[in-house]
């Protein structure tokens, strides 16, 4: 991976941790918050979308392109709703690192199988370290907690979110590298489609959801600005030729930042096992991005 691509991914990781902290603060607004920040994303990035269309030409509207956009929108919507629900019922310092740890592990596997990227010697070690880190964070050092229903709440939502992360990452990587869809256009149209998919649900809920959303409009605007920015940087790194099996885990440097933000800013409880789990997961990320292709 080139230094330019790595810099894009690192910047994306820190931006990602920041907007997840904001989403946690608006967790009680649920799907209405997702609807609101998707709307702001469309609004904020509309001028850039027009600039890309006029300067780079419109993308070909083939059946494969349309399918990719629809699938991307569906997976991103599922991810956003799953993440928001996870933040309602569990701590950010558990849900966030587990989601961001599971995602790259599965994304790397998807890159090897579906995109034909070569398996690297340290890849298997990296996957094992990520899984170990997840267990340490989930159990806080007490493995018996893993079998407790109450302790599994954050783990369950985090891992479900991670599966959706892996799915949309592979789909979007295919879109920007094989179908050559512009990262800006892919993300913008994905938000438009997600807004349309959410609209019937929001309409059924009436005004009640917007009453809950009222205190969080500014947070929704901030997430609408930051969320696409972080992901577009990742997609641009892929367009520069960086392998998905390296980009997906490398962007999860945000795990450590997200967990620490949960502890320091939100004052969530944590102990040495949480920090050790994050360190092990980061080691797994490093292993996944190191070494020559085999």
Buried (B, 14 or more C-beta within 10 A) or exposed (E): BEEEBBEBBBBBBEBBBBBBBBBBBBBBBBBBBBBBBBBBBBEBBEEBBEEBBEEEEEBEEEEEBEEBBBBBBBBBBBBBBBBBBBBBEBBBBBBBBBBBBBBBBBBBBBBBEEBEBEBBEBBEBBBBBBBBBBBBBBBBBEEEBEEEEEBBBBBBBBBBBBBBBBBBBBBBBBBBBEBEBBBBBBBBBBBBBBBEBBEEEBEEBEEEBBEBBEEBBEBBBBBBBBBBBBBBBBBBBBBEEBBBBBBBBBBBBBBBBBBBBBBEEEEBEBEEBBBBBBBBBBBBBBBBBBEEEE
